[in-house]
Amino acid sequence: MGSLSALNLPLQYPTARRDDSVIDDYHGVRIADPYRWLEDPDAEEVKEFVQEQVTLTESVLKTCDTREKLHEKITKLFDHPRYYVPFKRGNKYFYFHNTGLQAQDVLYVQDCLRGEPEVLLDPNGFSEDGTVSLNTLSISEDAKYLAYGLSTSGSDWITIKVMHVENKIAEADTVNWVKFTSIGWTHDSKGFFYSRYPAPNYLGVREGENLDAGTETNANLYHELYHHFVGTDQSEDILCWRDSENSKYMFGAGVTDDGKVYCECSCMYLFSRLFALFLSIEKNEESTRVVLQYLLLYITENCDPVNKVYYCDMSAFSDGLEGFKGGKSLLPFIKLIDNFDAQYQHIANDDTVFTFLTNKDAPKYKVVRVDLKEPGSWIDVVPESEKDVLESACAVNGDKMIVSYLRDVNYVLQIRDLKTGSLLHQLPIDIGSVTGISALRKDSTVFIGFTSFLTPGIIYQCNLDTGVPDMKIFREITVPGFDRTEFQVNQVFVPSKDGTKIPMFIVAKKNIKLDGSHPCLLYAYGGFNISLTPSFSVSRTVLTRHLGAVFCIANIRGGGEYGEEWHKAGSLARKQNCFDDFISASEYLVTAGYTQPKKLCIEGGSNGGLLIGACINQRPDLFGCALAHVGVMDMLRFHKFTIGHAWTSDFGCSDKKEEFGWLIKYSPLHNVRRPWEQHPEQPSQYPSTMLLTADHDDRVVPLHSLKLLAVSPQHRLFFELALASLIRFVKASGYSTMQHILFTSLKNSPQTNPIIGRIDCKAGHGAGRPTQKLIDQAADRYSFMAKMVGASWKE
């Protein structure tokens, strides 16, 4: 394995102060927390500790001889034009474009598909270093206004601004303290719905004031749904819904229109269910025009794919939404679904008849229909598939749906009848991923984004006017110097510890010898019903081409690749399945001859960072290098910070005795061991490890990585756990963290592989990171990998 001796310098790990008075009692089990002071990001002592880690990491990276070459090659390959799926509002088309190395993508507008595009919004003008990014946007139905949310330094907090599309003049509107939201315009373009939290007065700010938000760690509670009228102050916004008795509930807003303008279709990921739909339903009866208006409210409590559905009749508001200005009453909702037993996503409606995508009694999802006049009577429109997962569905071309399925981690697209659900056409796409579907119900043209491991990007234009859908390439992204014929992609199914077959993609140069000589990068996530599907990566292409690396993605349990049963099989009491799956995938790569343990690097982010932390604790001998991005490392306290309480649906919570028993067994922070003491007959050590975090990550706050880097007690605690009516003794440490237990607490430590942290400034959990920061980080982490696994550069 790569080692400190290979770096030709002695590393001086920072020593942190201990406070032995901090001890928590978990259901009779006492756990020391002597470094809780690392949870305060504003403390000078913490800032000094962070700076020491930055200095240490830079001293290591300076010895990584591929760092500059990787930076140069990744920059060169990144410098290509990129386009994203266009979408239509009013009579205009909008799309994002990046010329290559621009920090942030730019929003363009054109009057028609062949019209001259003009820059509508360029986020690169909001900051010199590109750290102000566009987090969300919505364009009014008539394309009169653009409302957009700006994030600073990658924080989840956004500020909404408004622009007039035609003259590109910014309005005075500023909406603060917005988080986890969509923006939904009403049909008259007078205003929009959005979701927010109360101003965080614990930071000493008042409503309307700004500060460098994103470094605080306080829990996000009491989400609220508001409506804002253009041209007014935020203090005049209408509070539409809140629930003071359920502080963890979340709400949102979006706008659709029956039979005319439906929601823009797109792949629905992490926060897809956190929105409400404002529906204007129009119906002509002879000379009388009846307008029914509904507000659909979706309510969620955590990250589980379940939600409540409420609605109210907006046509009953004699004075419209204006009548609620200054009032103290919330909007009058009627409960359609008032429990958290399934997920419901609106697809379409005609009058009071609504079509939903749901996992109700269908873990692989199905399409159902209900009439609000008979809310107890639901019918299946598209039944659940036996094998394929129904990922998304949206109404197109009046009476049709375009639906996407996931079949063995590859996308399948179909056109179905909206009313009957019958299959009309199969759309021809290659093996890979659908990155977006853009369509309005009234339109016969659909735009589809596609990518794969060897396809940088294709945007298809599909015409549904013809008898058979006509699919043609609208735009294709090309990367100068990239030749897909140099590479091969295989999919294998690896048996896990319990025999479950785990899909894994393997990307390598063509005709490689399976002699165990290749550096290998294995990536996975395994949580929150999120599926990892094929996509193109500039940096990993460089690794494969110039370092001879094999790149792999393991679709372990906990994700959504095979539906809700697959998700549940890797969560809560069964979380260990995720680690077993990943370890089995790693062992396969060794036994099949792709690599060997000292050349195997593992990588994951967020929940995937937890995965990496747990696996190097459980099998340190199996890996040569580990890269853990923004990982959830303290499984006993994660729920106390920012939005961490929403993750208890996947992890459980240490406040509950049984769930504490699950968490303490794998929490990375509490399971660091000295491998040479665990298995003295077979001396081993931890792999070279880089923990990556960022100062404005207010999703998984940096304290997780800082604690894991820093310290551990000098003794072990023994405690009793009552599980399944059995008393068992479980050996665990308090905060058994890496640098202390493996290095600074020993005179001559057998641990020679470095344990370092890369802490980025003016960056968050990942979204909105400017291009230069993406390149810098990729060059740093992969040059570290190359050094530690002994990979040599090839031109």
JOGI-V942572 format. One record per residue. N is the residue number from 1. RES is the residue in one letter. PHI is phi in degrees with one decimal (none if undefined). Layout:
<<N/RES/PHI> <N/RES/PHI>>
//
This chain:
<<1/M/none> <2/G/-62.5> <3/S/-145.4> <4/L/-61.0> <5/S/-62.8> <6/A/-67.8> <7/L/-80.2> <8/N/60.5> <9/L/-157.7> <10/P/-81.0> <11/L/-97.8> <12/Q/-103.0> <13/Y/-78.2> <14/P/-59.8> <15/T/-105.2> <16/A/-107.0> <17/R/-67.1> <18/R/-103.8> <19/D/-122.6> <20/D/-75.1> <21/S/-81.3> <22/V/-89.1> <23/I/-137.0> <24/D/-103.7> <25/D/-107.8> <26/Y/-106.8> <27/H/55.4> <28/G/92.6> <29/V/-103.7> <30/R/-91.9> <31/I/-121.8> <32/A/-75.7> <33/D/-136.7> <34/P/-72.8> <35/Y/-121.8> <36/R/-62.8> <37/W/-60.2> <38/L/-70.6> <39/E/-81.5> <40/D/-98.7> <41/P/-68.0> <42/D/-92.3> <43/A/-70.9> <44/E/-61.0> <45/E/-61.8> <46/V/-68.4> <47/K/-61.4> <48/E/-65.7> <49/F/-61.5> <50/V/-61.4> <51/Q/-63.5> <52/E/-64.2> <53/Q/-66.6> <54/V/-60.9> <55/T/-64.0> <56/L/-60.1> <57/T/-63.3> <58/E/-64.0> <59/S/-65.4> <60/V/-74.5> <61/L/-63.8> <62/K/-65.6> <63/T/-89.3> <64/C/-84.6> <65/D/-71.9> <66/T/-92.3> <67/R/-59.5> <68/E/-70.5> <69/K/-65.3> <70/L/-61.6> <71/H/-59.9> <72/E/-65.9> <73/K/-69.5> <74/I/-65.0> <75/T/-61.6> <76/K/-62.7> <77/L/-73.3> <78/F/-68.7> <79/D/-82.2> <80/H/-142.4> <81/P/-65.5> <82/R/-125.5> <83/Y/-124.3> <84/Y/-124.4> <85/V/-57.2> <86/P/-73.7> <87/F/-139.8> <88/K/-111.1> <89/R/-139.3> <90/G/58.5> <91/N/-107.5> <92/K/-120.5> <93/Y/-112.1> <94/F/-132.2> <95/Y/-160.1> <96/F/-100.1> <97/H/-148.6> <98/N/-131.4> <99/T/-68.6> <100/G/154.8> <101/L/-111.4> <102/Q/-60.8> <103/A/-60.4> <104/Q/-129.6> <105/D/-67.4> <106/V/-108.6> <107/L/-90.4> <108/Y/-113.1> <109/V/-133.1> <110/Q/-146.3> <111/D/-73.9> <112/C/-152.5> <113/L/-63.1> <114/R/-100.8> <115/G/-74.5> <116/E/-73.0> <117/P/-73.9> <118/E/-125.8> <119/V/-69.6> <120/L/-96.9> <121/L/-144.8> <122/D/-113.9> <123/P/-62.9> <124/N/-65.7> <125/G/-84.4> <126/F/-84.9> <127/S/-156.8> <128/E/-71.0> <129/D/-100.7> <130/G/76.3> <131/T/-90.5> <132/V/-98.2> <133/S/-124.3> <134/L/-88.6> <135/N/-94.2> <136/T/-155.4> <137/L/-156.8> <138/S/-154.0> <139/I/-109.4> <140/S/-61.9> <141/E/-57.3> <142/D/-91.3> <143/A/61.6> <144/K/-82.5> <145/Y/-124.7> <146/L/-116.3> <147/A/-107.1> <148/Y/-139.6> <149/G/-107.4> <150/L/-104.5> <151/S/-112.2> <152/T/-108.0> <153/S/59.5> <154/G/80.3> <155/S/-67.8> <156/D/-73.5> <157/W/-68.9> <158/I/-131.7> <159/T/-117.8> <160/I/-90.8> <161/K/-120.9> <162/V/-130.0> <163/M/-130.0> <164/H/-82.4> <165/V/-65.8> <166/E/-64.1> <167/N/-103.3> <168/K/60.8> <169/I/-94.8> <170/A/-76.3> <171/E/-80.9> <172/A/-79.9> <173/D/-59.1> <174/T/-139.6> <175/V/-118.8> <176/N/-102.3> <177/W/57.0> <178/V/-98.2> <179/K/-157.0> <180/F/53.0> <181/T/-144.5> <182/S/-111.4> <183/I/-122.3> <184/G/-123.0> <185/W/-74.1> <186/T/-78.7> <187/H/-68.5> <188/D/-87.1> <189/S/62.0> <190/K/-82.5> <191/G/-175.2> <192/F/-146.1> <193/F/-91.7> <194/Y/-156.3> <195/S/-120.9> <196/R/-154.5> <197/Y/-110.6> <198/P/-57.9> <199/A/-55.7> <200/P/-73.6> <201/N/-66.7> <202/Y/-68.7> <203/L/-91.6> <204/G/78.0> <205/V/-112.4> <206/R/-110.4> <207/E/-51.9> <208/G/92.7> <209/E/-83.8> <210/N/-114.0> <211/L/-158.1> <212/D/-77.7> <213/A/-73.3> <214/G/120.4> <215/T/-99.1> <216/E/-74.8> <217/T/-118.6> <218/N/-62.7> <219/A/-64.9> <220/N/-86.1> <221/L/-134.9> <222/Y/65.7> <223/H/-60.3> <224/E/-139.1> <225/L/-105.9> <226/Y/-124.7> <227/H/-124.6> <228/H/-115.1> <229/F/-91.8> <230/V/-59.3> <231/G/89.9> <232/T/-116.8> <233/D/-78.1> <234/Q/-59.5> <235/S/-63.2> <236/E/-93.4> <237/D/-62.9> <238/I/-89.0> <239/L/-78.8> <240/C/-89.6> <241/W/-160.5> <242/R/-155.7> <243/D/-140.2> <244/S/-69.3> <245/E/-89.7> <246/N/-131.2> <247/S/-67.1> <248/K/-95.5> <249/Y/-63.7> <250/M/-129.1> <251/F/-134.9> <252/G/-162.4> <253/A/-146.8> <254/G/-155.1> <255/V/-123.1> <256/T/-131.3> <257/D/-145.4> <258/D/-65.3> <259/G/74.1> <260/K/-126.3> <261/V/-120.3> <262/Y/-97.0> <263/C/-62.5> <264/E/-64.5> <265/C/-80.4> <266/S/-155.7> <267/C/-63.4> <268/M/-100.9> <269/Y/-113.1> <270/L/-52.8> <271/F/-107.3> <272/S/-61.7> <273/R/-91.8> <274/L/-94.7> <275/F/-148.3> <276/A/-116.4> <277/L/-118.1> <278/F/-97.2> <279/L/-117.3> <280/S/-106.8> <281/I/-108.0> <282/E/-110.9> <283/K/-145.7> <284/N/-97.3> <285/E/-127.0> <286/E/54.2> <287/S/-94.6> <288/T/-96.7> <289/R/-107.0> <290/V/-97.4> <291/V/-114.7> <292/L/-100.4> <293/Q/-127.5> <294/Y/-123.5> <295/L/-113.0> <296/L/-95.0> <297/L/-114.2> <298/Y/-101.2> <299/I/-122.2> <300/T/-127.1> <301/E/-114.8> <302/N/-156.0> <303/C/-89.9> <304/D/-66.0> <305/P/-76.0> <306/V/-142.1> <307/N/-159.5> <308/K/-89.6> <309/V/-132.7> <310/Y/-117.2> <311/Y/-147.9> <312/C/-140.1> <313/D/-87.8> <314/M/-70.0> <315/S/-69.2> <316/A/-78.8> <317/F/-83.6> <318/S/-60.5> <319/D/-105.1> <320/G/65.5> <321/L/-65.3> <322/E/-57.8> <323/G/-68.1> <324/F/-96.6> <325/K/-62.5> <326/G/73.8> <327/G/-81.8> <328/K/-107.4> <329/S/-94.2> <330/L/-82.5> <331/L/-68.4> <332/P/-82.1> <333/F/-89.8> <334/I/-109.5> <335/K/-85.9> <336/L/-91.0> <337/I/-125.3> <338/D/-122.3> <339/N/-147.0> <340/F/-106.6> <341/D/-105.3> <342/A/-163.9> <343/Q/-102.2> <344/Y/-133.2> <345/Q/-123.3> <346/H/-68.2> <347/I/-107.3> <348/A/-165.1> <349/N/-154.8> <350/D/-125.8> <351/D/54.6> <352/T/-93.4> <353/V/-94.3> <354/F/-113.1> <355/T/-112.7> <356/F/-126.2> <357/L/-94.7> <358/T/-147.0> <359/N/-111.4> <360/K/-62.1> <361/D/53.7> <362/A/-152.4> <363/P/-61.6> <364/K/-101.6> <365/Y/76.1> <366/K/-153.1> <367/V/-108.1> <368/V/-129.4> <369/R/-139.1> <370/V/-145.6> <371/D/-100.7> <372/L/-59.1> <373/K/-73.6> <374/E/-131.4> <375/P/-66.4> <376/G/-91.1> <377/S/-113.8> <378/W/-114.5> <379/I/-124.7> <380/D/-80.9> <381/V/-101.6> <382/V/-121.1> <383/P/-64.2> <384/E/-63.0> <385/S/-76.5> <386/E/-69.4> <387/K/-122.0> <388/D/-94.7> <389/V/-96.2> <390/L/-78.2> <391/E/-78.6> <392/S/-158.0> <393/A/-154.1> <394/C/-147.5> <395/A/-79.3> <396/V/-141.0> <397/N/51.7> <398/G/80.5> <399/D/-121.5> <400/K/-126.4> <401/M/-126.9> <402/I/-106.5> <403/V/-120.0> <404/S/-120.3> <405/Y/-111.9> <406/L/-110.3> <407/R/-121.4> <408/D/50.5> <409/V/68.2> <410/N/-130.7> <411/Y/-84.9> <412/V/-128.6> <413/L/-112.5> <414/Q/-137.4> <415/I/-105.0> <416/R/-126.9> <417/D/-73.6> <418/L/-64.9> <419/K/-81.6> <420/T/-98.7> <421/G/80.6> <422/S/-67.1> <423/L/-73.8> <424/L/-103.7> <425/H/-150.3> <426/Q/-100.5> <427/L/-90.5> <428/P/-79.5> <429/I/-131.9> <430/D/-74.6> <431/I/-70.9> <432/G/164.8> <433/S/-125.1> <434/V/-87.7> <435/T/-93.0> <436/G/179.2> <437/I/-128.5> <438/S/-116.7> <439/A/-161.2> <440/L/-114.1> <441/R/-60.7> <442/K/-77.9> <443/D/-93.3> <444/S/-99.4> <445/T/-108.4> <446/V/-121.5> <447/F/-107.6> <448/I/-128.8> <449/G/-93.6> <450/F/-139.0> <451/T/-149.9> <452/S/-154.2> <453/F/-59.4> <454/L/-116.1> <455/T/-123.0> <456/P/-58.0> <457/G/165.5> <458/I/-133.1> <459/I/-110.6> <460/Y/-95.0> <461/Q/-111.3> <462/C/-113.9> <463/N/-97.0> <464/L/-99.0> <465/D/-70.8> <466/T/-79.5> <467/G/-60.5> <468/V/-108.3> <469/P/-52.9> <470/D/-102.4> <471/M/-103.0> <472/K/-140.0> <473/I/-76.1> <474/F/-87.6> <475/R/-146.4> <476/E/-132.1> <477/I/-88.1> <478/T/-118.5> <479/V/-113.2> <480/P/-56.8> <481/G/92.7> <482/F/-96.0> <483/D/-121.5> <484/R/-64.7> <485/T/-71.1> <486/E/-75.9> <487/F/-119.7> <488/Q/-134.7> <489/V/-126.0> <490/N/-122.9> <491/Q/-118.6> <492/V/-120.6> <493/F/-123.2> <494/V/-98.9> <495/P/-70.7> <496/S/-83.6> <497/K/-56.7> <498/D/-96.4> <499/G/94.6> <500/T/-62.3> <501/K/-80.0> <502/I/-108.1> <503/P/-68.7> <504/M/-147.1> <505/F/-91.2> <506/I/-127.6> <507/V/-113.3> <508/A/-151.9> <509/K/-67.0> <510/K/-63.6> <511/N/60.1> <512/I/-73.2> <513/K/-84.4> <514/L/-87.6> <515/D/-116.1> <516/G/76.1> <517/S/-94.2> <518/H/-94.2> <519/P/-61.5> <520/C/-140.4> <521/L/-117.2> <522/L/-113.5> <523/Y/-121.3> <524/A/-158.9> <525/Y/-129.2> <526/G/71.8> <527/G/-174.4> <528/F/57.0> <529/N/64.8> <530/I/-95.2> <531/S/-99.2> <532/L/-98.0> <533/T/-115.9> <534/P/-57.9> <535/S/-153.2> <536/F/-86.4> <537/S/-132.0> <538/V/-62.1> <539/S/-65.1> <540/R/-73.3> <541/T/-64.3> <542/V/-62.8> <543/L/-59.0> <544/T/-67.3> <545/R/-74.3> <546/H/-102.3> <547/L/-114.4> <548/G/66.1> <549/A/-80.5> <550/V/-100.2> <551/F/-110.1> <552/C/-134.0> <553/I/-122.3> <554/A/-100.5> <555/N/-91.8> <556/I/-74.5> <557/R/-64.6> <558/G/105.2> <559/G/-82.9> <560/G/-109.0> <561/E/-58.1> <562/Y/-125.6> <563/G/93.4> <564/E/-68.4> <565/E/-65.7> <566/W/-64.5> <567/H/-61.1> <568/K/-65.6> <569/A/-70.0> <570/G/-125.6> <571/S/-136.7> <572/L/52.8> <573/A/-66.0> <574/R/-107.0> <575/K/-61.0> <576/Q/-59.3> <577/N/-56.6> <578/C/-59.0> <579/F/-69.6> <580/D/-62.3> <581/D/-60.7> <582/F/-67.0> <583/I/-63.9> <584/S/-63.7> <585/A/-62.8> <586/S/-64.7> <587/E/-62.9> <588/Y/-60.8> <589/L/-61.5> <590/V/-77.3> <591/T/-67.9> <592/A/-79.2> <593/G/92.4> <594/Y/-71.8> <595/T/-157.2> <596/Q/-140.7> <597/P/-52.0> <598/K/-69.9> <599/K/-108.2> <600/L/-97.3> <601/C/-108.6> <602/I/-112.9> <603/E/-145.9> <604/G/-167.3> <605/G/-133.3> <606/S/65.6> <607/N/-59.0> <608/G/-70.3> <609/G/-67.9> <610/L/-57.7> <611/L/-54.1> <612/I/-65.4> <613/G/-59.8> <614/A/-69.0> <615/C/-72.7> <616/I/-73.5> <617/N/-70.7> <618/Q/-81.5> <619/R/-138.8> <620/P/-61.3> <621/D/-74.3> <622/L/-89.0> <623/F/-128.3> <624/G/-97.2> <625/C/-155.2> <626/A/-140.4> <627/L/-123.1> <628/A/-114.8> <629/H/-90.6> <630/V/35.2> <631/G/-82.0> <632/V/-85.3> <633/M/-107.4> <634/D/-101.9> <635/M/-79.6> <636/L/-93.8> <637/R/-128.8> <638/F/-57.6> <639/H/-73.1> <640/K/-89.2> <641/F/-117.9> <642/T/40.2> <643/I/-99.0> <644/G/-57.6> <645/H/-60.9> <646/A/-75.1> <647/W/-89.8> <648/T/-62.6> <649/S/-65.9> <650/D/-99.2> <651/F/-100.3> <652/G/94.0> <653/C/-143.7> <654/S/-66.8> <655/D/-67.2> <656/K/-104.2> <657/K/-58.2> <658/E/-62.0> <659/E/-71.4> <660/F/-56.5> <661/G/-61.6> <662/W/-67.0> <663/L/-69.1> <664/I/-65.1> <665/K/-72.1> <666/Y/-126.8> <667/S/-51.2> <668/P/-53.7> <669/L/-67.0> <670/H/-110.3> <671/N/-132.1> <672/V/-71.7> <673/R/-129.0> <674/R/-87.8> <675/P/-56.8> <676/W/-69.6> <677/E/-88.0> <678/Q/-69.4> <679/H/-135.6> <680/P/-62.7> <681/E/-74.8> <682/Q/-137.4> <683/P/-55.4> <684/S/-151.0> <685/Q/-147.1> <686/Y/-69.0> <687/P/-67.0> <688/S/-56.8> <689/T/-131.9> <690/M/-121.5> <691/L/-97.6> <692/L/-111.3> <693/T/-148.3> <694/A/-149.8> <695/D/-68.5> <696/H/-109.3> <697/D/-79.4> <698/D/-101.6> <699/R/-96.0> <700/V/-107.7> <701/V/-63.1> <702/P/-59.6> <703/L/-56.7> <704/H/-59.4> <705/S/-73.1> <706/L/-62.5> <707/K/-65.3> <708/L/-66.5> <709/L/-67.0> <710/A/-84.7> <711/V/-145.8> <712/S/-158.6> <713/P/-70.5> <714/Q/-90.4> <715/H/-138.8> <716/R/-105.5> <717/L/-102.5> <718/F/-110.0> <719/F/-142.8> <720/E/-102.7> <721/L/-124.5> <722/A/-94.9> <723/L/-131.7> <724/A/51.8> <725/S/65.3> <726/L/-114.2> <727/I/-95.0> <728/R/-126.2> <729/F/-95.9> <730/V/-121.1> <731/K/-89.0> <732/A/-150.6> <733/S/-100.7> <734/G/-72.7> <735/Y/-77.5> <736/S/-80.2> <737/T/-101.9> <738/M/-75.3> <739/Q/-63.1> <740/H/-72.2> <741/I/-69.9> <742/L/-96.8> <743/F/-128.0> <744/T/-71.0> <745/S/-87.7> <746/L/-124.1> <747/K/-75.2> <748/N/-122.4> <749/S/-75.7> <750/P/-66.0> <751/Q/-78.4> <752/T/-108.7> <753/N/-70.3> <754/P/-73.8> <755/I/-121.3> <756/I/-131.5> <757/G/-127.7> <758/R/-103.8> <759/I/-112.9> <760/D/-84.7> <761/C/-107.2> <762/K/55.2> <763/A/-144.4> <764/G/-122.2> <765/H/-72.1> <766/G/151.2> <767/A/-65.4> <768/G/80.5> <769/R/-67.1> <770/P/-67.1> <771/T/-54.0> <772/Q/-62.9> <773/K/-65.9> <774/L/-60.9> <775/I/-67.0> <776/D/-58.6> <777/Q/-66.8> <778/A/-61.3> <779/A/-64.0> <780/D/-66.8> <781/R/-72.1> <782/Y/-82.7> <783/S/-72.0> <784/F/-62.3> <785/M/-57.8> <786/A/-59.3> <787/K/-63.5> <788/M/-76.6> <789/V/-100.6> <790/G/72.1> <791/A/-84.4> <792/S/-104.3> <793/W/-78.4> <794/K/-128.3> <795/E/-76.5>>
//
